[in-house]
Amino acid sequence: MGRKRRTARDRESGFTLLEMMVALAVFSLAALALVRLQSVTLHTAADLDSKAMAQIVARNLMVEVQTDPAPPSVGMEEGDVDNGGRRWHWARTVKATDDKRLLQVDLTVDGQGGASPVVLSFVRVVG
């Protein structure tokens, strides 16, 4: 009679090693998914910041073209500009339109590698 009998409740009072390993595997998959989501979110936010700044640079360049008393010459021109603590490469293509009083200007601003460039098209009065 020295042996104590195990009841059904005693046998079900804890998790088995297999159950713990499965629970840890599920938790680690969820944690990895959250870390990946955070990485994607940070990358997207950085891309949006770069895109917004490139749009500001493109608009600034457009204002310079629009307010310059002399119209830009027809053809392609490119250069670099510093804005927002970054260096931006721009390319401008000026074309004549059917209306001789107007020029079409296509402006492309490219900042960081890997991001798509910002394209801005507008019309400039010749005289």
Backbone torsions as a table, in degrees:
resi	resn	phi	psi	omega
1	MET	NA	2.8	-179.1
2	GLY	-73.0	-17.6	179.5
3	ARG	-85.2	133.1	179.1
4	LYS	-90.2	136.5	179.6
5	ARG	-83.0	132.5	178.6
6	ARG	-84.1	132.8	178.4
7	THR	-93.9	170.3	-180.0
8	ALA	-64.7	-32.2	179.5
9	ARG	-67.6	-39.0	178.9
10	ASP	-63.3	-36.6	-178.4
11	ARG	-73.1	-23.8	-176.0
12	GLU	-105.7	18.4	-174.0
13	SER	-84.8	-10.2	-178.8
14	GLY	-143.3	177.8	178.4
15	PHE	-90.1	148.5	174.1
16	THR	-82.4	165.6	179.2
17	LEU	-60.6	-39.8	179.7
18	LEU	-64.0	-42.7	178.0
19	GLU	-63.1	-40.0	178.3
20	MET	-65.2	-40.6	-180.0
21	MET	-66.1	-40.3	178.0
22	VAL	-65.4	-42.7	179.3
23	ALA	-62.9	-42.4	177.8
24	LEU	-65.4	-37.7	178.3
25	ALA	-65.0	-43.4	178.8
26	VAL	-64.1	-43.9	179.2
27	PHE	-63.4	-41.4	-179.0
28	SER	-67.2	-36.3	175.9
29	LEU	-64.2	-41.6	178.0
30	ALA	-65.5	-41.3	179.2
31	ALA	-64.9	-41.4	178.2
32	LEU	-64.5	-38.1	177.5
33	ALA	-63.9	-39.9	178.1
34	LEU	-67.0	-39.3	177.6
35	VAL	-64.9	-42.1	177.9
36	ARG	-63.7	-41.5	178.1
37	LEU	-61.8	-41.5	178.8
38	GLN	-63.9	-40.9	178.7
39	SER	-62.9	-44.7	179.1
40	VAL	-64.3	-40.1	179.4
41	THR	-63.1	-44.3	178.7
42	LEU	-64.7	-40.4	179.1
43	HIS	-65.1	-42.4	179.0
44	THR	-64.7	-41.2	178.9
45	ALA	-63.5	-40.2	178.2
46	ALA	-65.8	-40.3	177.7
47	ASP	-63.8	-41.6	179.0
48	LEU	-65.1	-38.7	177.7
49	ASP	-63.2	-45.4	179.3
50	SER	-63.8	-41.3	-179.9
51	LYS	-65.5	-42.7	179.2
52	ALA	-63.9	-41.7	179.2
53	MET	-66.8	-39.0	177.6
54	ALA	-63.3	-35.8	176.9
55	GLN	-66.3	-38.7	177.0
56	ILE	-63.9	-43.6	178.4
57	VAL	-61.8	-43.3	179.8
58	ALA	-62.8	-41.8	179.3
59	ARG	-66.8	-38.5	176.5
60	ASN	-61.2	-43.4	178.5
61	LEU	-65.5	-36.8	178.2
62	MET	-63.6	-43.4	179.4
63	VAL	-61.6	-39.5	177.4
64	GLU	-60.8	-42.9	179.7
65	VAL	-67.5	-42.0	-176.6
66	GLN	-69.0	-33.8	-175.4
67	THR	-94.0	-8.6	177.9
68	ASP	-68.8	128.6	-179.2
69	PRO	-61.0	-32.5	179.3
70	ALA	-93.2	130.4	178.8
71	PRO	-68.5	153.4	178.3
72	PRO	-68.9	152.8	179.3
73	SER	-78.6	148.4	179.7
74	VAL	-67.5	137.2	179.9
75	GLY	131.1	-165.6	-177.9
76	MET	-111.1	141.9	177.4
77	GLU	-142.8	148.5	177.1
78	GLU	-145.1	162.2	-179.2
79	GLY	-173.4	-171.1	-179.7
80	ASP	-127.0	150.7	178.4
81	VAL	-142.9	143.1	175.1
82	ASP	-97.1	129.7	179.2
83	ASN	-157.7	134.8	178.4
84	GLY	65.8	27.2	-179.8
85	GLY	76.2	11.8	179.3
86	ARG	-128.0	162.7	175.5
87	ARG	-104.0	128.3	-176.7
88	TRP	-118.0	135.7	176.0
89	HIS	-98.8	132.6	178.8
90	TRP	-126.5	152.5	175.4
91	ALA	-135.4	135.1	-177.8
92	ARG	-126.6	128.4	176.1
93	THR	-116.3	124.0	-179.5
94	VAL	-113.0	128.7	-179.4
95	LYS	-128.6	148.5	173.9
96	ALA	-75.6	149.6	177.2
97	THR	-108.4	177.4	176.8
98	ASP	-63.3	-32.4	175.7
99	ASP	-86.7	115.7	-175.1
100	LYS	-64.9	-13.6	179.7
101	ARG	-85.5	-6.2	-174.6
102	LEU	-124.6	147.4	172.6
103	LEU	-120.4	139.9	173.6
104	GLN	-94.1	129.7	-179.3
105	VAL	-119.4	122.9	175.1
106	ASP	-110.3	120.7	-175.4
107	LEU	-117.9	128.3	178.6
108	THR	-120.2	128.3	178.6
109	VAL	-118.6	125.8	-178.6
110	ASP	-123.8	121.7	-177.5
111	GLY	-105.0	-86.2	-173.8
112	GLN	-90.9	145.3	178.3
113	GLY	-62.5	139.0	178.4
114	GLY	94.4	-24.4	179.2
115	ALA	-87.6	147.5	179.3
116	SER	-73.4	142.4	-178.4
117	PRO	-72.6	157.8	176.3
118	VAL	-93.0	131.8	-179.9
119	VAL	-116.8	131.3	179.3
120	LEU	-131.0	124.7	177.9
121	SER	-117.1	137.2	179.2
122	PHE	-152.6	171.9	-179.2
123	VAL	-114.4	137.9	-178.9
124	ARG	-120.8	133.9	176.4
125	VAL	-72.9	137.0	-176.1
126	VAL	-71.9	-46.9	-172.6
127	GLY	-124.8	NA	NA
